[in-house]
């Protein structure tokens, strides 16, 4: 099991991921990074 801890403006988010292989993990990480970038752009646009 992997435990992912992310620092956010609201505090800390903790996700537990079971049985994820590295390819899935890197795909998830890439998607999460893109999503975070989109959120950051939206916040700055306000």
C-alpha positions as CSV (number, residue, x, y, z in Angstrom):
1,X,0.0,0.0,0.0
2,X,1.1,3.5,-0.8
3,X,0.2,6.5,1.3
4,X,0.2,9.8,-0.6
5,X,0.4,13.0,1.4
6,X,-0.1,16.3,-0.4
7,X,0.2,19.8,1.0
8,X,-2.7,22.0,-0.1
9,X,-3.8,25.5,0.8
10,X,-6.5,23.9,3.0
11,X,-4.0,21.7,4.8
12,X,-2.9,18.2,4.1
13,X,-4.7,15.6,2.0
14,X,-3.9,11.9,2.6
15,X,-4.8,9.2,0.0
16,X,-4.2,5.6,0.5
17,X,-3.6,3.6,-2.7
18,X,-3.7,-0.1,-2.8
19,X,-2.2,-2.5,-5.4
20,X,-1.1,0.3,-7.8
21,X,1.8,-0.6,-10.1
22,X,4.3,2.1,-11.1
23,X,2.9,2.7,-14.5
24,X,-0.5,3.4,-13.0
25,X,1.1,5.5,-10.3
26,X,3.1,7.7,-12.8
27,X,-0.1,8.1,-14.9
28,X,-2.0,9.2,-11.8
29,X,0.8,11.5,-10.8
30,X,0.9,13.1,-14.2
31,X,-2.9,13.6,-14.2
32,X,-2.9,15.0,-10.7
33,X,-0.1,17.4,-11.6
34,X,-2.0,18.7,-14.7
35,X,-5.1,19.1,-12.5
36,X,-3.2,21.1,-9.9
37,X,-1.8,23.3,-12.7
38,X,-5.3,24.0,-14.0
39,X,-6.5,24.8,-10.4
40,X,-3.6,27.2,-9.9
41,X,-4.4,28.9,-13.2
42,X,-8.0,29.3,-12.2
43,X,-7.1,30.7,-8.8
44,X,-4.8,33.3,-10.4
45,X,-7.5,34.3,-12.9
46,X,-9.9,35.3,-10.2
